[in-house]
């Protein structure tokens, strides 16, 4: 009897002490997708079927990495129509904007004229509108483009006015302006699930919103880049403080080219070492490398499904590669309207597994 009581006491003591050691293993799934519905008449039925497929997979949440349309007016009505599409998901959706929603917005009359031109139905008035948009002077003046800074402000108003996701169900998110000195980038959000820290970073394609032909746009890009780097730093600090098992960073831009990156990264950074994505790559590379545990970077923009390690730098046959813990998932894009289910199992050293979803 005494031995039995002693054993029961030992079991109870071990049960009480267990949470103070390693974090309990967690497993769940989420879905990543982007670059959806470029051709509404053709793509919307496919997109609706894809959302139904995603709902059947029962993910904890979905992450949409931007470009919710191809070439449509960047109006509030259009953004609210996307909110309605996100409501078709029966779970939370975390969204980070793409270039098509703000950096590349064209004026509505230009879009309409161009659509008729492509369809070989252009009128003389259409041609009169479109022809002056070609050439040096038009390029220097950004002729034909809508106000991208106003478009980004509209996105922040529609999608990020509250510290929560969108979708049929919502979940709380931490917004950067609520916890830092950077008060504009409400689209930079963070959350935690099952021992994994997730974050979105406001970095679209089309040169990260930067252009040398507009002082206002250049200033916006510089300020947002500083905010983005700060958000990456604080995300890894949060992961360290939580003893997180992994980190996931989602953004729209495809930051790498296929060329060799030399001793900086496995693949070349798009735009080079002083280009619009260099500092984001450097921050993720260095901080992710120091974190040491699995890091997953999710992007869209290039419309091609890829799982690789573009940050990884080899050190020869005698030394382990650097930054090999950082994996990149690039999601599908129109016309391939598909998603990727990401399984998360923190009881495995690799943490993430990938499964395409489509009809």
C-alpha positions in Angstrom: 0.0 0.0 0.0 2.8 2.4 0.9 4.5 1.7 -2.4 1.2 2.2 -4.3 0.7 5.6 -2.6 4.2 6.6 -3.3 3.9 5.7 -7.0 0.6 7.6 -7.3 2.2 10.6 -5.7 5.2 10.4 -8.1 2.8 10.2 -11.2 0.9 13.2 -9.9 4.1 15.2 -9.3 5.3 14.4 -12.8 1.9 15.5 -14.3 2.2 18.8 -12.4 5.8 19.4 -13.5 5.3 18.5 -17.2 4.0 21.9 -18.4 7.1 23.6 -16.9 9.4 21.7 -19.3 8.8 21.7 -23.1 5.6 23.0 -24.5 3.0 20.4 -25.3 2.9 19.3 -28.9 0.2 20.9 -31.0 -1.1 19.9 -34.4 -3.5 21.9 -36.7 -3.8 23.1 -40.2 -4.3 26.4 -42.1 -4.7 27.3 -45.7 -2.6 29.7 -47.8 -3.7 31.2 -51.1 -3.5 34.4 -53.2 -3.7 36.0 -56.7 -7.3 35.0 -57.1 -10.1 35.8 -59.6 -8.3 37.9 -62.3 -11.0 37.2 -64.8 -14.3 37.5 -62.9 -16.6 35.9 -65.4 -14.4 32.8 -65.6 -12.7 32.7 -62.3 -15.5 33.5 -59.8 -17.3 30.2 -60.2 -13.9 28.4 -59.8 -13.0 30.5 -56.8 -16.4 29.8 -55.1 -15.8 26.1 -55.6 -12.3 26.5 -54.1 -13.6 28.2 -51.1 -16.1 25.3 -50.6 -13.1 22.9 -50.8 -11.2 25.0 -48.3 -14.1 24.9 -45.9 -14.3 21.1 -46.2 -10.7 20.9 -45.1 -11.6 22.6 -41.8 -8.5 24.7 -41.3 -8.0 26.8 -38.2 -7.8 29.9 -40.5 -6.8 30.9 -44.0 -4.2 33.4 -45.1 -4.8 35.3 -48.3 -1.6 36.9 -49.5 -3.2 39.5 -51.7 -4.1 40.3 -55.3 -7.8 39.7 -54.8 -8.4 40.9 -58.3 -6.5 41.5 -61.5 -7.4 44.8 -63.1 -10.5 46.4 -61.4 -11.2 49.8 -60.0 -9.8 50.3 -56.5 -13.0 51.6 -55.1 -14.6 51.1 -51.7 -17.4 49.1 -53.3 -14.9 46.8 -54.9 -13.1 46.2 -51.6 -16.4 45.6 -49.8 -17.2 43.0 -52.5 -14.0 41.2 -51.5 -15.1 41.4 -47.9 -18.3 39.5 -49.0 -16.1 36.9 -50.7 -14.1 36.5 -47.5 -17.3 36.0 -45.6 -17.9 32.8 -47.7 -15.0 31.2 -45.8 -16.5 29.6 -42.6 -13.4 30.4 -40.6 -11.1 33.4 -40.0 -9.2 34.8 -43.0 -6.1 36.9 -42.5 -5.5 39.1 -45.5 -2.4 41.1 -46.5 -2.8 43.4 -49.5 -1.3 42.9 -52.9 -0.1 45.4 -55.5 -3.3 45.1 -57.6 -5.4 46.5 -54.7 -3.3 49.7 -54.3 0.2 50.0 -55.8 -1.0 49.3 -59.3 -4.5 50.8 -59.3 -5.5 52.4 -62.6 -8.1 55.0 -63.1 -11.5 53.5 -63.8 -11.9 55.2 -67.2 -8.5 53.9 -68.2 -9.4 50.3 -67.2 -12.7 50.5 -69.1 -11.0 51.8 -72.3 -8.2 49.2 -72.0 -10.8 46.4 -71.6 -12.5 47.5 -74.8 -9.2 47.8 -76.6 -8.2 44.2 -75.6 -11.6 43.0 -76.7 -11.1 44.8 -80.0 -14.0 47.0 -79.4 -12.2 50.3 -78.7 -13.8 53.5 -79.7 -12.0 56.6 -81.0 -12.5 58.1 -77.6 -10.8 55.1 -76.0 -7.8 55.4 -78.3 -7.6 59.1 -77.6 -7.5 58.3 -73.8 -5.0 55.5 -74.0 -2.4 56.8 -76.5 -1.1 59.7 -74.3 -0.4 57.1 -71.6 2.6 55.7 -73.5 6.1 57.0 -73.5 8.6 58.9 -71.4 6.4 61.8 -70.2 3.5 59.6 -69.3 5.7 57.3 -67.4 7.4 60.1 -65.4 4.0 61.5 -64.4 2.4 58.1 -63.6 -0.3 59.0 -66.0 -3.3 56.7 -65.9 -2.7 55.5 -62.4 -5.0 56.2 -59.5 -3.7 57.6 -56.2 -2.0 54.5 -54.6 -1.5 56.2 -51.2 -5.2 56.9 -51.0 -5.9 53.4 -52.2 -3.8 51.9 -49.3 -5.6 54.2 -46.8 -8.9 52.9 -48.1 -7.7 49.3 -47.6 -6.8 50.1 -44.0 -10.2 51.6 -43.4 -12.2 48.7 -44.9 -10.2 45.7 -43.7 -8.1 46.7 -40.7 -10.2 49.2 -38.7 -10.6 46.6 -35.9 -7.9 44.3 -34.4 -9.4 41.1 -35.9 -9.4 39.0 -39.0 -12.0 38.9 -41.7 -13.9 35.8 -42.8 -17.2 34.1 -41.8 -15.8 33.8 -38.3 -13.2 36.2 -36.9 -10.3 35.9 -34.5 -8.4 38.6 -32.7 -5.2 39.9 -34.2 -2.5 42.2 -32.8 -2.0 45.2 -35.2 1.3 47.0 -35.3 -0.1 50.5 -34.5 -1.5 49.1 -31.3 1.9 47.9 -29.9 4.5 50.1 -31.6 5.5 53.6 -32.6 4.5 52.9 -36.2 0.9 54.1 -36.5 0.0 53.7 -40.1 0.6 50.0 -40.9 -2.6 48.5 -39.4 -2.3 45.7 -42.1 0.8 44.4 -40.3 -0.8 41.9 -37.9 0.3 39.0 -35.6 -1.3 36.1 -33.8 -0.3 32.8 -32.2 -1.7 29.3 -32.6 -0.5 26.1 -31.1 3.0 27.3 -30.2 3.6 29.0 -33.6 3.8 32.8 -34.0 2.2 34.1 -37.3 2.7 37.6 -38.8 1.8 39.5 -41.9 4.0 42.1 -43.5 2.9 44.8 -45.8 5.1 44.2 -48.9 3.3 44.0 -52.3 4.8 43.1 -55.6 5.5 45.9 -58.2 8.7 47.0 -56.4 7.1 47.1 -52.9 5.1 50.1 -53.9 8.3 52.2 -54.5 8.9 54.4 -57.5 11.5 56.9 -58.3 9.0 59.1 -60.2 7.0 60.2 -57.2 8.4 61.8 -54.0 5.2 61.0 -52.1 5.2 57.3 -53.1 8.9 57.0 -52.3 8.4 58.5 -48.9 5.5 56.1 -48.2 7.6 53.1 -49.3 10.5 54.2 -47.0 8.3 54.6 -44.0 6.5 51.3 -44.6 9.8 49.5 -45.1 11.0 50.8 -41.7 7.7 49.6 -40.1 8.0 46.2 -41.8 11.5 45.6 -40.6 10.5 46.7 -37.1 7.5 44.2 -37.3 9.8 41.4 -38.3 12.1 42.2 -35.4 9.3 42.3 -32.9 7.8 39.1 -34.3 11.0 37.1 -33.7 11.3 38.8 -30.3 7.8 37.6 -29.5 8.6 34.1 -30.7 11.6 34.0 -28.5 9.7 35.3 -25.5 7.0 32.6 -26.0 9.6 29.9 -26.7 7.6 29.3 -29.9 8.2 26.2 -31.9 8.1 28.0 -35.3 7.4 31.4 -37.0 5.3 32.0 -40.1 5.6 35.3 -42.0 3.2 36.1 -44.9 3.5 38.8 -47.5 2.5 39.3 -51.1 5.7 39.9 -52.9 7.9 37.3 -54.6 11.2 38.6 -53.3 13.6 36.3 -55.2 14.7 35.7 -58.7 15.9 32.4 -60.1 19.5 33.7 -60.3 22.2 32.6 -57.8 22.3 34.8 -54.8 26.0 34.2 -54.1 27.1 34.4 -50.5 24.0 36.5 -49.4 21.2 34.1 -50.2 20.6 31.0 -52.2 18.5 32.9 -54.8 19.1 36.5 -55.8 17.0 39.1 -54.1 14.7 40.8 -56.6 16.1 44.3 -57.3 19.5 43.6 -55.8 21.1 44.5 -52.5 19.7 48.1 -52.6 16.4 47.1 -54.1 12.9 47.3 -52.6 13.0 43.9 -50.9 16.6 43.7 -49.7 16.0 44.9 -46.1 13.1 42.5 -45.7 15.1 39.5 -46.9 18.0 40.6 -44.6 15.8 40.9 -41.6 14.1 37.5 -42.1 17.4 35.9 -43.0 19.4 37.1 -40.0 16.6 37.0 -37.4 15.3 33.7 -38.7 18.7 32.2 -38.6 19.3 33.3 -35.0 15.8 31.9 -34.1 17.1 28.5 -35.3 13.7 26.7 -35.3 11.5 26.3 -38.4 10.6 29.6 -40.2 8.0 29.6 -43.0 7.7 32.5 -45.4 4.6 32.6 -47.5 4.2 34.7 -50.6 2.2 35.0 -53.8 2.8 37.4 -56.7 4.4 35.0 -59.2 1.4 32.6 -59.7 3.4 29.5 -59.3 3.4 26.8 -56.6 6.9 26.5 -55.1 8.2 25.0 -51.8 12.0 25.8 -51.5 14.7 27.4 -49.3 15.8 30.5 -51.2 17.4 32.0 -48.1 19.8 29.1 -47.7 23.5 29.7 -48.3 25.8 26.7 -48.8 29.2 26.6 -47.1 30.7 23.7 -48.9 30.7 20.0 -48.1 32.4 20.3 -44.7 30.1 22.9 -43.1 26.3 23.0 -42.7 24.4 25.5 -44.8 23.3 28.7 -43.3 19.6 29.7 -43.0 18.5 26.2 -43.9 15.7 26.4 -41.3 13.8 29.0 -43.4 11.4 27.5 -46.0 9.4 29.5 -48.6 5.9 28.6 -49.8 4.9 30.4 -52.9 1.2 29.9 -53.5 -0.7 29.3 -56.8 -2.2 32.1 -58.7 -4.7 32.8 -61.5 -5.5 31.2 -63.8 -4.6 28.2 -61.5 -7.1 29.0 -58.7 -5.7 26.6 -56.1 -4.8 26.8 -52.4 -2.3 25.0 -50.2 -3.2 23.3 -47.0 -0.4 23.6 -44.5 -0.3 21.0 -41.8 1.4 22.0 -38.5 2.8 19.5 -36.1 5.1 21.0 -33.5 6.1 17.5 -32.3 8.1 17.1 -35.5 11.4 18.8 -36.2 10.2 20.0 -39.6 6.8 21.3 -38.3 5.2 22.1 -41.7 3.8 19.8 -44.4 2.1 21.0 -47.6 -0.9 19.7 -49.5 -2.4 21.4 -52.6 -6.1 21.9 -52.6 -8.2 22.2 -55.8 -11.1 20.6 -57.6 
